[in-house]
């Protein structure tokens, strides 16, 4: 080989290696199921798939998916657990306070990274036949859909857990469970209304959400807790009628305007817990009638779904019938 040929080869070698790497990566991320197919071949033969519509388009998913990865424990874990489905992997919210409600459901399930940065490598190793994510995770969709059929779901906070429950049950072939789940939920709602009776008409509720440096208020139904409060028939304070946005920031000076007979304060991160500890020491906090009557309840904003909703109904019994004290913050989870 001439000196010129050797020189050309040395120049081309890095580019040849780069091209080979790209080919290998692309091969790893080939789709398990093409959208245009009605079946896909695996070691067990042919498995049918069906087209489902979702927020980012359509995907052909297995008729009976068995290896499901969920990309958001905050909104999806509760619902799939209620549907008696155990995912093979899930993305955690590492900044959030861990959910006590659903900890038993994920005790032995591997995580695939944070909800904001799921690991494609970890997901690929799990060999999923279906990936479930949320529309805000859209940037990951192109690569995820090459690993396995991927369905991106509308954020449940915009439509409530019932609609998301029905949608997931339909695509996961679990529609028969929906009637049971909602029947149990509605029965608990009716039992609560019957036992509390007239008391529901004379007591008011306000629900504040903590940020890292302030509070914000949301329209009823925008959190699972306000949805349950509405369903059981507890009255929100009149100030809610003047809300113009789904979410409004509140200064500490106007906290008295959002006081109620029962005040619920939602938190879901360790940094928010620190802010609440600061607020509890401020003079204006002690002026609230809910504080003076020991009717402030600090709630970890666990997840969205029927399991969390049912637990909150049980809590409401304790708040309305018993004489509870302020629920202690989970300081052990605070960094």
N, C-alpha and C positions, 0 to 999 in steps of 0.2 A: 504494500500500500504506500503510495507516495506521501511525501510530507504534507502536501496540500490536502490530500484525502484524510490523513490523520487529524489535521487541524479542523477540518469540517466535522469529522465525527465527534471530536471533543466538544465542539460548540453545540452540536445537536443533542448530545447525550442527556443533558439536564432536561431539555424539552421533551425528549422521548420518555424519560422517567415520569415527568409530570403528567403527560398524556396517559400513560399506563395507570397512574394512580387515579385519575379521573374516571377511567373506564371501570376500575375495580369498585370505586365508591358508587358509581351509577348502578353497577350490577347489584350491589348490596341493597339499594333502595328501589329496586324494581317493584311495581305494584303487585300486591298479592291478588287483587281482583281488579280488573279493568272495568270502567263504568259501562262499557258497551257489551260486556259479557253477561250471560245469564247463568254461567257456571264456571267453576275454576277447579282444576285438577290438583289433588294433593296425594299424600301417601295412602289415603284411605279411599281413593276414587274421586268421584265428582260430588261436589257440594253446591247446591243451588244458592244463588244470591238474588236479592231483590233491590230495586232502585228505591231510595228514600230521598226526599227533599230536605234540605237543611239551609242554614243561613248563608252558606258559601256556595251553594249549588246543589248537586246531587251526588250520591255515592251508591254503589252496589254493595250491599252488606250481606253477610251470611244470614240464611234464614234462621239459624239457631246459633248465634255467636257464643263461643265458649271461653275465649281468652280475650277479655276486655281490659283495656287500659283507660283510666279516666285521668284527665289533665287538670282537674280542679276539685279538690276535696271540699271546698267551701260550698259549692252549689250542687255537685253531682253525687257525692258519696252517700248522703242521706237517702236520696231517692233510689239509687241502685241497690242499697242495702235493704230498703223497705220492700223492694221487688225480689228479694231473696237471691240477689246476684252478688257474687264475690269476685271483684276484679283481680286480675293477676298483677296489677301495678297501678299506682296512683301518684299524682303530683301533689306535694305538700305545699302549704303556705308557711314558709319558715319564719316569717315575721309575725305570724298570728299566734295567739295563745292556743295551745292544743285543745281540741274538743273533748270534754269528758263524755259527752253524750254518745259519741261514735268511736271512742278509742278501742273498744272491744272488737269492732268490725275490721280494724286495720292492724291488729296486733302482729300478724305474721305475713302481711302483704308488703313486698318491697316498694320503696318509693322510686320515682323516676326523675327526681330533681324537684326544683321549686316550680310553682305554678307559673311564674314569670319567665323561667328559663328551663323548661323540661329538657332532659337529656335524650337526644335521639339515639345515642348508642345504647343506653339502658333499655329504652323502649324496644329497640331492634332485637336485643338479646332475649326479651320476653316472648318474642314471636306472637304478637297479638293478632287476632283475626278481626278486631274492631277497636278503634280509638275514638273516645268521646271527649270533645273539648267544648270551649265556649267561644262565642264570636269575637271576644276581645283578644283571643289568642290566634287570630287569623294569620299572622305572619309566619306561623309554624306550619300552616296547612299544606303548602306545596310539598314539603319533604315528608310530613307525616302521612300524607295520602299515598306516598310511594312505599311506605313501610307496610301499611294495612289500610283497608277502607276506613275513612275518617269522617265523622259527623260533627259539625260545629253547631252548637245549640245557642239559641237566643238567651241572653242573660236573664235568669229567672226573676231578678228583682224588677224587671219591667212587666212581668205578666203573672207573677205569683207561682207558688210551688205546684198548684193543682194542674195547671196547663202543662208545665214541664213534666210532671209525673205522667200524665196521659200520653204525652208525646214519646217519652222514653219507653214507656210500657208498650206502646204500639210497635216501635222499631225493634224492641228486644223480645217480642213475642211473649209479653207478660200482661196483656190487657185484662186477663181474667183476675189478676191480683188488684187491679185498680178499684174495682167495685168494692172489694173487701176492705181495702185501705181507707177509701173515702167514706164508706158506711160506718166504719169504726170511728173515724174522725168526727163525722156528723153526729153520731150518737153521743160522743163525749161532749160536743158542743151543746146538744139539747139537754143532757144531764146537768151541765153547769148552769144553763139558763133556768132550769126548773128549780134547782137547789138555791140559787142566789135570788131569784125572783125580783122583788121590788128594789132590792139593794143595788141592782145594776143601774137603775134609773137615777139614783141619788149620788153616786160616786163618779168621779172623773179621773181620767188617766192622761198622762203626758209621757212621751217616749223621746228621750234625747240620745243622740249618738255622739260619742267622744271622738275628737280627732287628736292629733298630737299637741295642739295648742289652743283648741277652742271646742265648742259644741256645735252641732248642726242638727236641724230638725228636718224631718222628711214627711211627705204626705202619707196619710194612712194607707196601708197596703204596700208601701215601698219596702218594708222589711217583713219578715215572716212573723215577727212578734206583733206588729200593728195589724197584720192580717188576721191573726188569731183574736186579738182584742176586738176587732170589728165583728168577727163571726160570732163571738159569744155575747155581743151586745153591750159591752162597756162603753160609756160615753167619753169621747175625747173632749178636751177643753175647747171652748169657743174659738180660741186663737187659731186653731187649725183651719177654720173656714177662710181665713184671710191669706193663707199661703198661696203664692203665685208660682212657685217653682217646686219641682220634685224634691229639691234639697236646698236648704237655706242655712247659712252660717249664723251663729248666735254669739254675741258678745256676752261676757260674764255679767255685765251690768243689767241685761234684760232677762236674766234667768227668772226673776220673780214673775215675769209675764207668762212663763211656761210652767209654772208650778201647778200642782194638781193634788187630788187626794192620794193618788198613787203615782209615783214618779219612777219610771224605768230608765236606767242609764245603760246604754249598750257600749261594749268595748270589744275589740278583737285583736289588739296588738299590745305588746309589752310597753311600747312607748306611750300608748294611750293610758295605760294603768298608772304610769308615773304622773301624767297630767291630772288624772282624777285625784290622786293623793295630794297634789298641790291645791286643787280646787276645794277639797274638803276642809282645808285650813283657812279659807278665805271667809271674812265676816259675813259677806252676803249669802253664803251657803247656809249658814245657821238661821237665816231669816225665813227660809222656805217652810211652809206648813207641812209639807211632806217629810222634811227632815225632822221637824219638831215632833211629828207623830210617828216617827220610825217607819215610814212608808216609802222609803227610797230603796230600790232593789237594783243592784249592779248585776248585769247579765252579760256573760261572755257570748258574743254573737257567733254562735257555733256554726251552723250550716243551714241550708234551706231544704226542707223536706218534711214528710209526715212524721218522722220519728222525733225531730226537734219540736214540731208543732204540738204533738201529743204530750211531750214532756212539759212544755210551757203551760198547757191547760192544767196539768197536775200542779204546777207551781202556783197558778192563779187561785186554785182552791186554798192553798196554804196562805196566800197573801190576803184573800178576802175573808176567809172564815177564821183563821187563827190570828194571832197578833205577832207578826214576824218582826225581826229587827233587821237592820241594814245588812245585806249579804256581804260577807268579807271579800275583799279583792284577793285575787290569786297572786299574792305577793311572791310566792315561791317561783312563779313563772316570770317575774320581772327581772330583766337583766341588770 
